[in-house]
């Protein structure tokens, strides 16, 4: 059985590569695929533990709200292997974000949505 999450906002696919860093463990975590102010979907080289909380930094291509990164706490709701590739899709609910981070995500979506 898969977890079903009812979204208040439609996720928006981005047309710009946004790297994501694991703040706690360091290093590349994956790339942002789509986003809302409530959640993000990423593609990654590693399988992500579901129902685990991560501190992530989205590395911005330009400064937004005075910063080059968006820091969020996120809970991994699901992770699936990409067929025919050694990569994984993973969906996260944003559970901790400052007002500034939420504004940054809104601006990121506005500027880089497909």
Protein Blocks (a to p, Z undefined) as FASTA:
>chain_A
ZZddddfbdcdddfbdcddddfkngpafbdcfbdcfkbccdddfbdcdehiacddddddf
bdeehiabdcdddddfbdcddehiacdddddddfbdcfklmmmmmmmmmmmcZZ
